[in-house]
Amino acid sequence: MVHSISSPKPAANDTAVPVNLKDRDAFHISIEEYLQSLITLIEELSRLAVNSVTLGDYQRPLQISQFVKDLHAGFQILNLKNDSLRRRSDSIKYNVKKIEDIVYDLSLRNLITRTGAATV
């Protein structure tokens, strides 16, 4: 699944939706829309991390943390000039911090070990 999120081309192959059409007028997903949707995904994953802990799933925030850090690293490589996209991409670091705080709190309470296995 990660390979299809990291690039809009494989994601488009999974959904049969063209990406960044310039030669004809048809429904498609632009690169900007794709990046905006990844930012929305990160915001929702930070909420999922909180809810997972509430439900007693202490492993999921570790997985979410790693995935969101990988996406954040990808966004840092981009040279974003679009105002709205740039503003929203800046919010990623706050979501990364929120998830890191959750993982840190779990480790302080000895609910996870350093390898990420739950101790409960």
Biopython code that builds the backbone (N, CA, C, O; Angstrom):
import numpy as np
from Bio.PDB.StructureBuilder import StructureBuilder

atoms = [
    (1, "MET", "N", (0.816, -1.199, 0.000)),
    (1, "MET", "CA", (0.000, 0.000, 0.000)),
    (1, "MET", "C", (0.854, 1.254, 0.000)),
    (1, "MET", "O", (0.467, 2.242, -0.624)),
    (2, "VAL", "N", (1.977, 1.261, 0.659)),
    (2, "VAL", "CA", (2.808, 2.458, 0.741)),
    (2, "VAL", "C", (3.278, 2.884, -0.642)),
    (2, "VAL", "O", (3.353, 4.078, -0.931)),
    (3, "HIS", "N", (3.595, 1.913, -1.506)),
    (3, "HIS", "CA", (4.073, 2.288, -2.833)),
    (3, "HIS", "C", (3.026, 3.058, -3.612)),
    (3, "HIS", "O", (3.379, 3.916, -4.420)),
    (4, "SER", "N", (1.735, 2.775, -3.393)),
    (4, "SER", "CA", (0.709, 3.475, -4.150)),
    (4, "SER", "C", (0.385, 4.847, -3.554)),
    (4, "SER", "O", (-0.256, 5.662, -4.216)),
    (5, "ILE", "N", (0.814, 5.115, -2.327)),
    (5, "ILE", "CA", (0.585, 6.427, -1.732)),
    (5, "ILE", "C", (1.736, 7.363, -2.044)),
    (5, "ILE", "O", (1.543, 8.575, -2.129)),
    (6, "SER", "N", (2.923, 6.822, -2.214)),
    (6, "SER", "CA", (4.102, 7.657, -2.376)),
    (6, "SER", "C", (4.146, 8.393, -3.706)),
    (6, "SER", "O", (4.882, 9.370, -3.839)),
    (7, "SER", "N", (3.389, 7.956, -4.678)),
    (7, "SER", "CA", (3.385, 8.599, -5.984)),
    (7, "SER", "C", (1.974, 8.590, -6.551)),
    (7, "SER", "O", (1.263, 7.598, -6.395)),
    (8, "PRO", "N", (1.555, 9.654, -7.195)),
    (8, "PRO", "CA", (0.201, 9.669, -7.745)),
    (8, "PRO", "C", (0.006, 8.710, -8.915)),
    (8, "PRO", "O", (-1.122, 8.297, -9.181)),
    (9, "LYS", "N", (1.067, 8.349, -9.612)),
    (9, "LYS", "CA", (0.911, 7.461, -10.768)),
    (9, "LYS", "C", (0.394, 6.078, -10.369)),
    (9, "LYS", "O", (-0.616, 5.646, -10.923)),
    (10, "PRO", "N", (1.039, 5.351, -9.427)),
    (10, "PRO", "CA", (0.475, 4.060, -9.031)),
    (10, "PRO", "C", (-0.895, 4.201, -8.383)),
    (10, "PRO", "O", (-1.746, 3.329, -8.553)),
    (11, "ALA", "N", (-1.127, 5.290, -7.638)),
    (11, "ALA", "CA", (-2.438, 5.507, -7.025)),
    (11, "ALA", "C", (-3.494, 5.658, -8.121)),
    (11, "ALA", "O", (-4.609, 5.154, -7.986)),
    (12, "ALA", "N", (-3.151, 6.334, -9.177)),
    (12, "ALA", "CA", (-4.083, 6.503, -10.288)),
    (12, "ALA", "C", (-4.352, 5.164, -10.963)),
    (12, "ALA", "O", (-5.475, 4.908, -11.400)),
    (13, "ASN", "N", (-3.344, 4.310, -11.055)),
    (13, "ASN", "CA", (-3.541, 2.987, -11.645)),
    (13, "ASN", "C", (-4.510, 2.160, -10.813)),
    (13, "ASN", "O", (-5.297, 1.394, -11.370)),
    (14, "ASP", "N", (-4.471, 2.298, -9.487)),
    (14, "ASP", "CA", (-5.369, 1.561, -8.609)),
    (14, "ASP", "C", (-6.807, 2.029, -8.752)),
    (14, "ASP", "O", (-7.732, 1.231, -8.608)),
    (15, "THR", "N", (-7.009, 3.303, -9.031)),
    (15, "THR", "CA", (-8.356, 3.866, -9.102)),
    (15, "THR", "C", (-8.816, 4.137, -10.531)),
    (15, "THR", "O", (-9.978, 4.488, -10.737)),
    (16, "ALA", "N", (-7.966, 3.990, -11.495)),
    (16, "ALA", "CA", (-8.267, 4.253, -12.908)),
    (16, "ALA", "C", (-8.596, 5.723, -13.154)),
    (16, "ALA", "O", (-9.348, 6.041, -14.075)),
    (17, "VAL", "N", (-8.044, 6.617, -12.345)),
    (17, "VAL", "CA", (-8.245, 8.057, -12.514)),
    (17, "VAL", "C", (-6.946, 8.639, -13.064)),
    (17, "VAL", "O", (-5.890, 8.444, -12.462)),
    (18, "PRO", "N", (-6.996, 9.343, -14.186)),
    (18, "PRO", "CA", (-5.782, 9.937, -14.750)),
    (18, "PRO", "C", (-5.195, 11.015, -13.839)),
    (18, "PRO", "O", (-5.905, 11.656, -13.065)),
    (19, "VAL", "N", (-3.882, 11.194, -13.953)),
    (19, "VAL", "CA", (-3.174, 12.180, -13.136)),
    (19, "VAL", "C", (-2.639, 13.285, -14.023)),
    (19, "VAL", "O", (-1.982, 13.022, -15.030)),
    (20, "ASN", "N", (-2.925, 14.535, -13.642)),
    (20, "ASN", "CA", (-2.333, 15.721, -14.267)),
    (20, "ASN", "C", (-2.507, 15.770, -15.785)),
    (20, "ASN", "O", (-1.532, 15.955, -16.513)),
    (21, "LEU", "N", (-3.717, 15.608, -16.255)),
    (21, "LEU", "CA", (-3.979, 15.690, -17.695)),
    (21, "LEU", "C", (-3.798, 17.119, -18.182)),
    (21, "LEU", "O", (-4.285, 18.059, -17.554)),
    (22, "LYS", "N", (-3.110, 17.283, -19.283)),
    (22, "LYS", "CA", (-2.944, 18.606, -19.875)),
    (22, "LYS", "C", (-3.364, 18.617, -21.345)),
    (22, "LYS", "O", (-3.567, 19.680, -21.933)),
    (23, "ASP", "N", (-3.492, 17.439, -21.925)),
    (23, "ASP", "CA", (-3.771, 17.364, -23.357)),
    (23, "ASP", "C", (-5.251, 17.243, -23.702)),
    (23, "ASP", "O", (-5.617, 17.384, -24.869)),
    (24, "ARG", "N", (-6.117, 16.984, -22.709)),
    (24, "ARG", "CA", (-7.554, 16.882, -22.991)),
    (24, "ARG", "C", (-8.358, 17.285, -21.761)),
    (24, "ARG", "O", (-7.834, 17.338, -20.648)),
    (25, "ASP", "N", (-9.623, 17.564, -21.979)),
    (25, "ASP", "CA", (-10.513, 17.967, -20.898)),
    (25, "ASP", "C", (-11.260, 16.735, -20.398)),
    (25, "ASP", "O", (-12.205, 16.267, -21.033)),
    (26, "ALA", "N", (-10.828, 16.222, -19.264)),
    (26, "ALA", "CA", (-11.460, 15.049, -18.666)),
    (26, "ALA", "C", (-11.224, 15.075, -17.164)),
    (26, "ALA", "O", (-10.361, 15.800, -16.668)),
    (27, "PHE", "N", (-11.997, 14.281, -16.455)),
    (27, "PHE", "CA", (-11.802, 14.194, -15.014)),
    (27, "PHE", "C", (-10.422, 13.631, -14.726)),
    (27, "PHE", "O", (-10.015, 12.624, -15.305)),
    (28, "HIS", "N", (-9.702, 14.295, -13.821)),
    (28, "HIS", "CA", (-8.364, 13.839, -13.437)),
    (28, "HIS", "C", (-8.014, 14.411, -12.062)),
    (28, "HIS", "O", (-8.722, 15.266, -11.531)),
    (29, "ILE", "N", (-6.942, 13.935, -11.517)),
    (29, "ILE", "CA", (-6.433, 14.439, -10.243)),
    (29, "ILE", "C", (-5.149, 15.200, -10.535)),
    (29, "ILE", "O", (-4.216, 14.667, -11.135)),
    (30, "SER", "N", (-5.117, 16.445, -10.105)),
    (30, "SER", "CA", (-3.893, 17.226, -10.307)),
    (30, "SER", "C", (-2.890, 16.865, -9.210)),
    (30, "SER", "O", (-3.259, 16.313, -8.173)),
    (31, "ILE", "N", (-1.644, 17.178, -9.450)),
    (31, "ILE", "CA", (-0.599, 16.917, -8.455)),
    (31, "ILE", "C", (-0.897, 17.689, -7.171)),
    (31, "ILE", "O", (-0.703, 17.166, -6.074)),
    (32, "GLU", "N", (-1.367, 18.925, -7.301)),
    (32, "GLU", "CA", (-1.699, 19.728, -6.119)),
    (32, "GLU", "C", (-2.813, 19.082, -5.305)),
    (32, "GLU", "O", (-2.735, 19.026, -4.078)),
    (33, "GLU", "N", (-3.855, 18.591, -5.987)),
    (33, "GLU", "CA", (-4.944, 17.911, -5.285)),
    (33, "GLU", "C", (-4.440, 16.655, -4.581)),
    (33, "GLU", "O", (-4.862, 16.349, -3.466)),
    (34, "TYR", "N", (-3.553, 15.943, -5.227)),
    (34, "TYR", "CA", (-2.984, 14.729, -4.633)),
    (34, "TYR", "C", (-2.201, 15.068, -3.370)),
    (34, "TYR", "O", (-2.341, 14.384, -2.356)),
    (35, "LEU", "N", (-1.384, 16.109, -3.417)),
    (35, "LEU", "CA", (-0.609, 16.508, -2.247)),
    (35, "LEU", "C", (-1.526, 17.011, -1.134)),
    (35, "LEU", "O", (-1.282, 16.737, 0.041)),
    (36, "GLN", "N", (-2.575, 17.743, -1.496)),
    (36, "GLN", "CA", (-3.546, 18.194, -0.500)),
    (36, "GLN", "C", (-4.207, 17.000, 0.190)),
    (36, "GLN", "O", (-4.436, 17.024, 1.400)),
    (37, "SER", "N", (-4.509, 15.969, -0.578)),
    (37, "SER", "CA", (-5.150, 14.791, 0.017)),
    (37, "SER", "C", (-4.188, 14.046, 0.945)),
    (37, "SER", "O", (-4.622, 13.481, 1.949)),
    (38, "LEU", "N", (-2.898, 14.035, 0.629)),
    (38, "LEU", "CA", (-1.928, 13.421, 1.537)),
    (38, "LEU", "C", (-1.849, 14.181, 2.852)),
    (38, "LEU", "O", (-1.709, 13.570, 3.912)),
    (39, "ILE", "N", (-1.936, 15.502, 2.796)),
    (39, "ILE", "CA", (-1.918, 16.310, 4.019)),
    (39, "ILE", "C", (-3.160, 16.006, 4.856)),
    (39, "ILE", "O", (-3.073, 15.891, 6.078)),
    (40, "THR", "N", (-4.302, 15.878, 4.207)),
    (40, "THR", "CA", (-5.525, 15.516, 4.920)),
    (40, "THR", "C", (-5.386, 14.132, 5.550)),
    (40, "THR", "O", (-5.840, 13.912, 6.673)),
    (41, "LEU", "N", (-4.765, 13.208, 4.837)),
    (41, "LEU", "CA", (-4.515, 11.867, 5.373)),
    (41, "LEU", "C", (-3.677, 11.937, 6.648)),
    (41, "LEU", "O", (-3.969, 11.248, 7.625)),
    (42, "ILE", "N", (-2.647, 12.760, 6.638)),
    (42, "ILE", "CA", (-1.779, 12.907, 7.815)),
    (42, "ILE", "C", (-2.579, 13.458, 8.996)),
    (42, "ILE", "O", (-2.419, 12.996, 10.126)),
    (43, "GLU", "N", (-3.434, 14.438, 8.734)),
    (43, "GLU", "CA", (-4.266, 14.996, 9.808)),
    (43, "GLU", "C", (-5.178, 13.932, 10.405)),
    (43, "GLU", "O", (-5.342, 13.859, 11.623)),
    (44, "GLU", "N", (-5.766, 13.113, 9.551)),
    (44, "GLU", "CA", (-6.658, 12.054, 10.037)),
    (44, "GLU", "C", (-5.887, 10.955, 10.760)),
    (44, "GLU", "O", (-6.396, 10.369, 11.716)),
    (45, "LEU", "N", (-4.669, 10.670, 10.316)),
    (45, "LEU", "CA", (-3.860, 9.660, 11.006)),
    (45, "LEU", "C", (-3.459, 10.122, 12.404)),
    (45, "LEU", "O", (-3.346, 9.302, 13.315)),
    (46, "SER", "N", (-3.244, 11.419, 12.583)),
    (46, "SER", "CA", (-2.925, 11.910, 13.926)),
    (46, "SER", "C", (-4.136, 11.741, 14.840)),
    (46, "SER", "O", (-3.973, 11.440, 16.023)),
    (47, "ARG", "N", (-5.315, 11.925, 14.327)),
    (47, "ARG", "CA", (-6.531, 11.666, 15.115)),
    (47, "ARG", "C", (-6.676, 10.187, 15.418)),
    (47, "ARG", "O", (-7.077, 9.811, 16.520)),
    (48, "LEU", "N", (-6.351, 9.349, 14.447)),
    (48, "LEU", "CA", (-6.420, 7.899, 14.648)),
    (48, "LEU", "C", (-5.446, 7.447, 15.734)),
    (48, "LEU", "O", (-5.761, 6.543, 16.508)),
    (49, "ALA", "N", (-4.282, 8.058, 15.798)),
    (49, "ALA", "CA", (-3.299, 7.699, 16.830)),
    (49, "ALA", "C", (-3.878, 7.949, 18.219)),
    (49, "ALA", "O", (-3.731, 7.116, 19.114)),
    (50, "VAL", "N", (-4.530, 9.083, 18.399)),
    (50, "VAL", "CA", (-5.151, 9.397, 19.696)),
    (50, "VAL", "C", (-6.252, 8.391, 20.013)),
    (50, "VAL", "O", (-6.308, 7.856, 21.121)),
    (51, "ASN", "N", (-7.118, 8.137, 19.052)),
    (51, "ASN", "CA", (-8.232, 7.216, 19.272)),
    (51, "ASN", "C", (-7.762, 5.785, 19.500)),
    (51, "ASN", "O", (-8.396, 5.040, 20.248)),
    (52, "SER", "N", (-6.673, 5.395, 18.874)),
    (52, "SER", "CA", (-6.138, 4.047, 19.067)),
    (52, "SER", "C", (-5.694, 3.834, 20.504)),
    (52, "SER", "O", (-5.954, 2.785, 21.093)),
    (53, "VAL", "N", (-5.026, 4.830, 21.064)),
    (53, "VAL", "CA", (-4.587, 4.733, 22.457)),
    (53, "VAL", "C", (-5.805, 4.648, 23.374)),
    (53, "VAL", "O", (-5.811, 3.878, 24.334)),
    (54, "THR", "N", (-6.822, 5.430, 23.082)),
    (54, "THR", "CA", (-8.046, 5.400, 23.885)),
    (54, "THR", "C", (-8.660, 4.004, 23.888)),
    (54, "THR", "O", (-9.211, 3.571, 24.900)),
    (55, "LEU", "N", (-8.571, 3.309, 22.776)),
    (55, "LEU", "CA", (-9.133, 1.964, 22.657)),
    (55, "LEU", "C", (-8.162, 0.870, 23.095)),
    (55, "LEU", "O", (-8.490, -0.315, 23.022)),
    (56, "GLY", "N", (-6.965, 1.259, 23.550)),
    (56, "GLY", "CA", (-6.012, 0.284, 24.060)),
    (56, "GLY", "C", (-5.080, -0.317, 23.024)),
    (56, "GLY", "O", (-4.349, -1.259, 23.330)),
    (57, "ASP", "N", (-5.090, 0.201, 21.812)),
    (57, "ASP", "CA", (-4.184, -0.286, 20.755)),
    (57, "ASP", "C", (-2.921, 0.562, 20.786)),
    (57, "ASP", "O", (-2.876, 1.639, 20.192)),
    (58, "TYR", "N", (-1.896, 0.076, 21.478)),
    (58, "TYR", "CA", (-0.676, 0.856, 21.675)),
    (58, "TYR", "C", (0.337, 0.664, 20.558)),
    (58, "TYR", "O", (1.310, 1.413, 20.483)),
    (59, "GLN", "N", (0.140, -0.299, 19.706)),
    (59, "GLN", "CA", (1.062, -0.547, 18.590)),
    (59, "GLN", "C", (0.790, 0.404, 17.418)),
    (59, "GLN", "O", (1.719, 0.862, 16.752)),
    (60, "ARG", "N", (-0.473, 0.689, 17.178)),
    (60, "ARG", "CA", (-0.846, 1.497, 16.006)),
    (60, "ARG", "C", (-0.185, 2.875, 15.970)),
    (60, "ARG", "O", (0.255, 3.287, 14.896)),
    (61, "PRO", "N", (-0.088, 3.621, 17.094)),
    (61, "PRO", "CA", (0.584, 4.920, 17.025)),
    (61, "PRO", "C", (2.048, 4.821, 16.581)),
    (61, "PRO", "O", (2.573, 5.747, 15.963)),
    (62, "LEU", "N", (2.696, 3.717, 16.890)),
    (62, "LEU", "CA", (4.081, 3.530, 16.425)),
    (62, "LEU", "C", (4.129, 3.390, 14.910)),
    (62, "LEU", "O", (4.998, 3.964, 14.253)),
    (63, "GLN", "N", (3.204, 2.635, 14.367)),
    (63, "GLN", "CA", (3.133, 2.460, 12.909)),
    (63, "GLN", "C", (2.774, 3.779, 12.230)),
    (63, "GLN", "O", (3.368, 4.149, 11.217)),
    (64, "ILE", "N", (1.807, 4.476, 12.792)),
    (64, "ILE", "CA", (1.392, 5.770, 12.235)),
    (64, "ILE", "C", (2.553, 6.749, 12.286)),
    (64, "ILE", "O", (2.790, 7.487, 11.329)),
    (65, "SER", "N", (3.276, 6.758, 13.397)),
    (65, "SER", "CA", (4.405, 7.682, 13.559)),
    (65, "SER", "C", (5.442, 7.481, 12.455)),
    (65, "SER", "O", (5.907, 8.449, 11.853)),
    (66, "GLN", "N", (5.798, 6.243, 12.196)),
    (66, "GLN", "CA", (6.807, 5.971, 11.169)),
    (66, "GLN", "C", (6.315, 6.388, 9.781)),
    (66, "GLN", "O", (7.056, 6.990, 9.004)),
    (67, "PHE", "N", (5.063, 6.061, 9.483)),
    (67, "PHE", "CA", (4.499, 6.385, 8.174)),
    (67, "PHE", "C", (4.420, 7.898, 7.961)),
    (67, "PHE", "O", (4.774, 8.398, 6.893)),
    (68, "VAL", "N", (3.954, 8.625, 8.981)),
    (68, "VAL", "CA", (3.814, 10.080, 8.866)),
    (68, "VAL", "C", (5.181, 10.742, 8.767)),
    (68, "VAL", "O", (5.337, 11.721, 8.038)),
    (69, "LYS", "N", (6.171, 10.226, 9.484)),
    (69, "LYS", "CA", (7.529, 10.778, 9.371)),
    (69, "LYS", "C", (8.075, 10.583, 7.960)),
    (69, "LYS", "O", (8.754, 11.462, 7.430)),
    (70, "ASP", "N", (7.782, 9.441, 7.352)),
    (70, "ASP", "CA", (8.221, 9.206, 5.970)),
    (70, "ASP", "C", (7.555, 10.190, 5.005)),
    (70, "ASP", "O", (8.215, 10.747, 4.128)),
    (71, "LEU", "N", (6.258, 10.398, 5.169)),
    (71, "LEU", "CA", (5.567, 11.364, 4.308)),
    (71, "LEU", "C", (6.090, 12.777, 4.540)),
    (71, "LEU", "O", (6.255, 13.543, 3.591)),
    (72, "HIS", "N", (6.349, 13.123, 5.790)),
    (72, "HIS", "CA", (6.887, 14.447, 6.110)),
    (72, "HIS", "C", (8.242, 14.651, 5.439)),
    (72, "HIS", "O", (8.520, 15.729, 4.914)),
    (73, "ALA", "N", (9.075, 13.631, 5.455)),
    (73, "ALA", "CA", (10.380, 13.727, 4.789)),
    (73, "ALA", "C", (10.204, 13.981, 3.297)),
    (73, "ALA", "O", (10.969, 14.740, 2.702)),
    (74, "GLY", "N", (9.205, 13.353, 2.690)),
    (74, "GLY", "CA", (8.931, 13.584, 1.275)),
    (74, "GLY", "C", (8.485, 15.008, 1.001)),
    (74, "GLY", "O", (8.895, 15.610, 0.008)),
    (75, "PHE", "N", (7.655, 15.546, 1.867)),
    (75, "PHE", "CA", (7.197, 16.927, 1.691)),
    (75, "PHE", "C", (8.335, 17.923, 1.873)),
    (75, "PHE", "O", (8.335, 18.976, 1.236)),
    (76, "GLN", "N", (9.294, 17.614, 2.719)),
    (76, "GLN", "CA", (10.410, 18.532, 2.936)),
    (76, "GLN", "C", (11.290, 18.649, 1.696)),
    (76, "GLN", "O", (11.966, 19.662, 1.513)),
    (77, "ILE", "N", (11.289, 17.643, 0.858)),
    (77, "ILE", "CA", (12.082, 17.668, -0.373)),
    (77, "ILE", "C", (11.453, 18.604, -1.415)),
    (77, "ILE", "O", (12.159, 19.191, -2.236)),
    (78, "LEU", "N", (10.137, 18.737, -1.376)),
    (78, "LEU", "CA", (9.427, 19.531, -2.378)),
    (78, "LEU", "C", (9.682, 21.021, -2.207)),
    (78, "LEU", "O", (9.842, 21.513, -1.090)),
    (79, "ASN", "N", (9.717, 21.722, -3.315)),
    (79, "ASN", "CA", (9.824, 23.175, -3.307)),
    (79, "ASN", "C", (8.427, 23.722, -3.616)),
    (79, "ASN", "O", (8.082, 23.964, -4.772)),
    (80, "LEU", "N", (7.634, 23.911, -2.559)),
    (80, "LEU", "CA", (6.239, 24.315, -2.733)),
    (80, "LEU", "C", (6.125, 25.827, -2.836)),
    (80, "LEU", "O", (6.607, 26.560, -1.972)),
    (81, "LYS", "N", (5.476, 26.287, -3.912)),
    (81, "LYS", "CA", (5.304, 27.723, -4.113)),
    (81, "LYS", "C", (3.849, 28.134, -3.977)),
    (81, "LYS", "O", (3.554, 29.317, -3.809)),
    (82, "ASN", "N", (2.951, 27.192, -4.048)),
    (82, "ASN", "CA", (1.526, 27.475, -3.920)),
    (82, "ASN", "C", (1.221, 27.861, -2.478)),
    (82, "ASN", "O", (1.615, 27.151, -1.552)),
    (83, "ASP", "N", (0.534, 28.962, -2.280)),
    (83, "ASP", "CA", (0.281, 29.464, -0.930)),
    (83, "ASP", "C", (-0.512, 28.503, -0.058)),
    (83, "ASP", "O", (-0.092, 28.194, 1.057)),
    (84, "SER", "N", (-1.652, 28.026, -0.546)),
    (84, "SER", "CA", (-2.484, 27.158, 0.291)),
    (84, "SER", "C", (-1.799, 25.814, 0.544)),
    (84, "SER", "O", (-1.865, 25.277, 1.650)),
    (85, "LEU", "N", (-1.152, 25.286, -0.468)),
    (85, "LEU", "CA", (-0.444, 24.018, -0.296)),
    (85, "LEU", "C", (0.740, 24.183, 0.654)),
    (85, "LEU", "O", (1.005, 23.309, 1.479)),
    (86, "ARG", "N", (1.435, 25.280, 0.538)),
    (86, "ARG", "CA", (2.573, 25.546, 1.422)),
    (86, "ARG", "C", (2.126, 25.679, 2.878)),
    (86, "ARG", "O", (2.757, 25.131, 3.782)),
    (87, "ARG", "N", (1.038, 26.407, 3.094)),
    (87, "ARG", "CA", (0.510, 26.571, 4.466)),
    (87, "ARG", "C", (0.094, 25.233, 5.057)),
    (87, "ARG", "O", (0.411, 24.928, 6.207)),
    (88, "ARG", "N", (-0.609, 24.446, 4.275)),
    (88, "ARG", "CA", (-1.066, 23.141, 4.774)),
    (88, "ARG", "C", (0.106, 22.195, 4.987)),
    (88, "ARG", "O", (0.084, 21.393, 5.921)),
    (89, "SER", "N", (1.119, 22.273, 4.149)),
    (89, "SER", "CA", (2.270, 21.385, 4.336)),
    (89, "SER", "C", (3.051, 21.771, 5.588)),
    (89, "SER", "O", (3.684, 20.921, 6.213)),
    (90, "ASP", "N", (3.007, 23.043, 5.954)),
    (90, "ASP", "CA", (3.646, 23.468, 7.197)),
    (90, "ASP", "C", (2.961, 22.860, 8.418)),
    (90, "ASP", "O", (3.589, 22.686, 9.462)),
    (91, "SER", "N", (1.680, 22.540, 8.289)),
    (91, "SER", "CA", (0.948, 21.947, 9.413)),
    (91, "SER", "C", (1.359, 20.505, 9.683)),
    (91, "SER", "O", (1.059, 19.962, 10.746)),
    (92, "ILE", "N", (2.043, 19.882, 8.725)),
    (92, "ILE", "CA", (2.459, 18.490, 8.907)),
    (92, "ILE", "C", (3.361, 18.348, 10.122)),
    (92, "ILE", "O", (3.239, 17.381, 10.874)),
    (93, "LYS", "N", (4.265, 19.300, 10.323)),
    (93, "LYS", "CA", (5.199, 19.186, 11.453)),
    (93, "LYS", "C", (4.471, 19.177, 12.783)),
    (93, "LYS", "O", (4.932, 18.540, 13.730)),
    (94, "TYR", "N", (3.331, 19.876, 12.876)),
    (94, "TYR", "CA", (2.553, 19.869, 14.109)),
    (94, "TYR", "C", (1.868, 18.518, 14.328)),
    (94, "TYR", "O", (1.749, 18.047, 15.459)),
    (95, "ASN", "N", (1.424, 17.910, 13.240)),
    (95, "ASN", "CA", (0.844, 16.574, 13.353)),
    (95, "ASN", "C", (1.910, 15.542, 13.712)),
    (95, "ASN", "O", (1.647, 14.622, 14.486)),
    (96, "VAL", "N", (3.112, 15.691, 13.153)),
    (96, "VAL", "CA", (4.217, 14.791, 13.513)),
    (96, "VAL", "C", (4.515, 14.927, 15.001)),
    (96, "VAL", "O", (4.700, 13.925, 15.691)),
    (97, "LYS", "N", (4.562, 16.150, 15.494)),
    (97, "LYS", "CA", (4.839, 16.375, 16.918)),
    (97, "LYS", "C", (3.748, 15.783, 17.794)),
    (97, "LYS", "O", (4.038, 15.192, 18.835)),
    (98, "LYS", "N", (2.504, 15.935, 17.384)),
    (98, "LYS", "CA", (1.383, 15.378, 18.145)),
    (98, "LYS", "C", (1.515, 13.861, 18.262)),
    (98, "LYS", "O", (1.310, 13.298, 19.337)),
    (99, "ILE", "N", (1.855, 13.205, 17.163)),
    (99, "ILE", "CA", (2.002, 11.750, 17.179)),
    (99, "ILE", "C", (3.230, 11.345, 17.985)),
    (99, "ILE", "O", (3.187, 10.359, 18.721)),
    (100, "GLU", "N", (4.324, 12.095, 17.856)),
    (100, "GLU", "CA", (5.518, 11.804, 18.654)),
    (100, "GLU", "C", (5.226, 11.944, 20.144)),
    (100, "GLU", "O", (5.731, 11.160, 20.946)),
    (101, "ASP", "N", (4.424, 12.926, 20.522)),
    (101, "ASP", "CA", (4.044, 13.102, 21.924)),
    (101, "ASP", "C", (3.253, 11.901, 22.439)),
    (101, "ASP", "O", (3.424, 11.478, 23.582)),
    (102, "ILE", "N", (2.394, 11.361, 21.589)),
    (102, "ILE", "CA", (1.620, 10.178, 21.977)),
    (102, "ILE", "C", (2.555, 8.995, 22.203)),
    (102, "ILE", "O", (2.435, 8.288, 23.204)),
    (103, "VAL", "N", (3.481, 8.779, 21.279)),
    (103, "VAL", "CA", (4.426, 7.668, 21.412)),
    (103, "VAL", "C", (5.299, 7.870, 22.642)),
    (103, "VAL", "O", (5.567, 6.917, 23.374)),
    (104, "TYR", "N", (5.739, 9.085, 22.876)),
    (104, "TYR", "CA", (6.557, 9.397, 24.053)),
    (104, "TYR", "C", (5.784, 9.099, 25.338)),
    (104, "TYR", "O", (6.326, 8.499, 26.266)),
    (105, "ASP", "N", (4.535, 9.513, 25.389)),
    (105, "ASP", "CA", (3.711, 9.273, 26.568)),
    (105, "ASP", "C", (3.511, 7.774, 26.794)),
    (105, "ASP", "O", (3.543, 7.314, 27.935)),
    (106, "LEU", "N", (3.308, 7.021, 25.741)),
    (106, "LEU", "CA", (3.165, 5.566, 25.873)),
    (106, "LEU", "C", (4.440, 4.940, 26.431)),
    (106, "LEU", "O", (4.384, 4.031, 27.259)),
    (107, "SER", "N", (5.584, 5.432, 25.973)),
    (107, "SER", "CA", (6.847, 4.876, 26.461)),
    (107, "SER", "C", (7.092, 5.264, 27.915)),
    (107, "SER", "O", (7.635, 4.463, 28.677)),
    (108, "LEU", "N", (6.705, 6.475, 28.317)),
    (108, "LEU", "CA", (6.855, 6.885, 29.714)),
    (108, "LEU", "C", (6.000, 6.032, 30.652)),
    (108, "LEU", "O", (6.398, 5.753, 31.783)),
    (109, "ARG", "N", (4.857, 5.633, 30.189)),
    (109, "ARG", "CA", (3.942, 4.832, 31.002)),
    (109, "ARG", "C", (4.244, 3.336, 30.892)),
    (109, "ARG", "O", (3.499, 2.509, 31.417)),
    (110, "ASN", "N", (5.334, 2.995, 30.209)),
    (110, "ASN", "CA", (5.742, 1.597, 30.011)),
    (110, "ASN", "C", (4.653, 0.757, 29.342)),
    (110, "ASN", "O", (4.510, -0.429, 29.639)),
    (111, "LEU", "N", (3.905, 1.360, 28.459)),
    (111, "LEU", "CA", (2.895, 0.634, 27.705)),
    (111, "LEU", "C", (3.465, 0.049, 26.416)),
    (111, "LEU", "O", (2.852, -0.818, 25.793)),
    (112, "ILE", "N", (4.634, 0.529, 26.026)),
    (112, "ILE", "CA", (5.358, -0.027, 24.886)),
    (112, "ILE", "C", (6.815, -0.180, 25.286)),
    (112, "ILE", "O", (7.308, 0.522, 26.170)),
    (113, "THR", "N", (7.496, -1.103, 24.626)),
    (113, "THR", "CA", (8.921, -1.241, 24.839)),
    (113, "THR", "C", (9.648, -0.526, 23.721)),
    (113, "THR", "O", (9.015, -0.013, 22.798)),
    (114, "ARG", "N", (10.950, -0.484, 23.790)),
    (114, "ARG", "CA", (11.738, 0.212, 22.759)),
    (114, "ARG", "C", (11.560, -0.418, 21.381)),
    (114, "ARG", "O", (11.656, 0.282, 20.373)),
    (115, "THR", "N", (11.307, -1.705, 21.317)),
    (115, "THR", "CA", (11.101, -2.358, 20.029)),
    (115, "THR", "C", (9.698, -2.149, 19.502)),
    (115, "THR", "O", (9.403, -2.485, 18.355)),
    (116, "GLY", "N", (8.818, -1.586, 20.348)),
    (116, "GLY", "CA", (7.469, -1.282, 19.889)),
    (116, "GLY", "C", (6.441, -2.323, 20.275)),
    (116, "GLY", "O", (5.268, -2.173, 19.932)),
    (117, "ALA", "N", (6.840, -3.385, 20.984)),
    (117, "ALA", "CA", (5.881, -4.403, 21.394)),
    (117, "ALA", "C", (5.118, -3.915, 22.622)),
    (117, "ALA", "O", (5.701, -3.358, 23.552)),
    (118, "ALA", "N", (3.820, -4.134, 22.607)),
    (118, "ALA", "CA", (2.997, -3.714, 23.738)),
    (118, "ALA", "C", (3.267, -4.617, 24.939)),
    (118, "ALA", "O", (3.457, -5.823, 24.783)),
    (119, "THR", "N", (3.284, -4.034, 26.133)),
    (119, "THR", "CA", (3.568, -4.804, 27.338)),
    (119, "THR", "C", (2.312, -5.140, 28.117)),
    (119, "THR", "O", (2.389, -5.785, 29.162)),
    (120, "VAL", "N", (1.152, -4.715, 27.626)),
    (120, "VAL", "CA", (-0.096, -4.960, 28.368)),
    (120, "VAL", "C", (-0.679, -6.284, 27.967)),
    (120, "VAL", "O", (-1.728, -6.676, 28.477)),
]
sb = StructureBuilder()
sb.init_structure("model")
sb.init_model(0)
sb.init_chain("A")
sb.init_seg("    ")
for serial, (resi, resn, name, xyz) in enumerate(atoms, 1):
    if name == "N":
        sb.init_residue(resn, " ", resi, " ")
    sb.init_atom(name, np.array(xyz, "f"), 0.0, 1.0, " ", f" {name:<3s}", serial, name[0])
structure = sb.get_structure()
